[in-house]
């Protein structure tokens, strides 16, 4: 393991901040491209290590590495282009309404060193060189990654590649580092040199770090992506016309990657009609046929088991189907509950291969159920053309609760795109105004600065005439 | 006093949220225009009440009302135009890199009901119908204003006009309300229906409310504008070439409005040269000649007195000049301190007609002093062309600490403009990524939402083809 201490790396990040902020944008872009190239050059080694210490398999690791290098280059291109700075230039105007206006020019500057808490479920794309690191470096912020304990050797290997690539690109010392260990996390988020933090993980762990960030003498923004229920509603017409197809695709979405995606559908709202019952039956058949799955690590395994126990302990929740059983592996599960209001346990994320089906009697009960949903990354609706009135009311109820609305598709699979929003109302995110996927992720690490009546020599390049 | 309870108005705001969010943008714009017109129609009455219960005088009140109506119309125009939604439309692309891309469309939606803590020093422009209220309503958020105790009757009068104008424009019931009283503030920021809060006031009061907002079961963004030191540096060359002019304009900036602006220069860095000493002497002469001033209210008066006592209690701080004395009024004051590091008391905002002059021996000591400054809304530098190397280094040191850099002008007078940034690192703001003046103020109250594969009938107008 790469051995570093939080005070050392945080202080070094603080020292590197001004030099990295002052590094021309195209140099920063070249450094990100260099990291991408270094990861690609080591694809065999990375896949070997990551496959050995996670349960994800070589194909998934390989495609995740491709996503990771794509993201690094996406942010390199973004920084080269410069539109993310949203510059505004207002020339002096002695006749401006209300009061004469001085020459005012506004751009965005890096917020300062960022602490990145790596995710466990994406050992590359949301880990040491993942989207948080890429977007923070692109913004001009040094990065200290708190490594996820689920893949320490992958983290060390990637960290070495990142460090060398940054050095080769002429980046200042201290601009990037990693730390290991649970205690390092709390120490990092509390360190005065750190200006922002990102986190992907559990509600409990994320909230504890959020509380530390808010309680600092100088509070800092904390971008936590915690738990998300990701409801999926099937209308009676959709169950009637596409029930079998929906059941098959939904089961695939729930079971994809062992159910270990933050956008896994966790609650399915089905009509209490014969066609709705057939969707449920088909889902039960598919879940029962699913093999046991080795989860990411013991921590995730124990969390999944605890969630299942909590569901089974509730009088109103029935276990409808259970999949394969194997030592040390998780058994896929389908639970059912009827009518509004749902028990609290059915409104919490169950991270792993399980899903709860809740049935509704009519549109009114569906809207009541939708109105009781917690904040989430996504909500999905499967409907038919004849549902247009219901759909309008349903969307009005769901939209205030989510960051992304999905229609007749599935929420897993999060496109890396400027139009993506991966972040939603609490507890899915600690700040729903930002997201962690796609180019908008850079917005988290920039703050505005205005130059008033500045001599041209002082102005950043993007604000010059 | 308009008598309302927090649970009543917060719940009503929560109920109004979806209807106001769904109100077409041009209707929202018309409502803002209607508020502006209603305030203008009552200019005589508003000025009379505000002049009677504040010490600001009719001219200032009248010009502040013009600023207030200008702001309301600025946000109306912004909402009509729609660029603040920063929409992105990405059509489906089966050949997209990494993975096929679904149709994705991103816009911004209102964050939900906003609690506005009105400022004491701007009874109109940052109060009941001020920029926080205007930008939140423009964003589509209901508003509950916690009235500032310094101008309750003005607040009630403006609130009645706002309420009627919104009703006349067809806005839903509950979209706007005010509450009075200290206890109502804490209750409001903790109420589950409230989704964000803004605050302008003291570090102590603002931090207490920030802590409440962060400690909620569902934490909410809290935009506090707390205390700002606003350093102003004069180089040796500027003191030599423009010393008398700088002293006169600086004294005017410090004493403007009784020093009760959040951008008042609070610390002046002067060279320890004969020309620097002359600037200090001239400043002392002007401060000594300034009359005593009635401050906004007893709370501000007591705070100013406490700040002055703290400065006078420090061994290293000397009182250089004191202005007029009058019963119940504040005496303008000029303090001096030498060299780095400055005592803590010289690094805190003193809200009112006082300023501290700190002298530096050379460029190195100036840069050391600048490097020890706290986060602030602004920093100002007066220099000459020959200072270009020093200026570059000084700006590199100051920029990470402020939201606005002012050159050869003065920080008081905050232009209402898209290029303005009125917000800086803590403690000047609780979140330096946002500002409270100009069109960018609306960004605080919007969050992104993405529509994936949505039927056209469901898409918000701005996302349709």
Interface residues (C-beta under 8 A of the other chain):
Chain A: X17 X18 X21 X22 X63 X66 X67 X70 X88 X89 X90 X96 X97 X98 X99 X101 X102 X104 X105 X106 X109 X111 X112 X210 X211 X214 X215 X218 X219 X221 X375 X388 X391 X392 X395 X396 X399 X400 X402 X403 X404 X405 X406 X407 X408 X409 X413 X415 X416 X417 X418 X419 X420 X421 X423 X425 X426 X427 X430 X431 X432 X433 X434 X435 X440 X446 X447 X448 X449 X450 X451 X452 X453 X454 X455 X457 X458
Chain B: X17 X18 X21 X22 X63 X66 X67 X70 X88 X89 X90 X96 X97 X98 X99 X101 X102 X104 X105 X106 X109 X111 X112 X210 X211 X214 X215 X218 X219 X221 X375 X388 X391 X392 X395 X396 X399 X400 X402 X403 X404 X405 X406 X407 X408 X409 X413 X415 X416 X417 X418 X419 X420 X421 X423 X425 X426 X427 X430 X431 X432 X433 X434 X435 X440 X446 X447 X448 X449 X450 X451 X452 X453 X454 X455 X457 X458
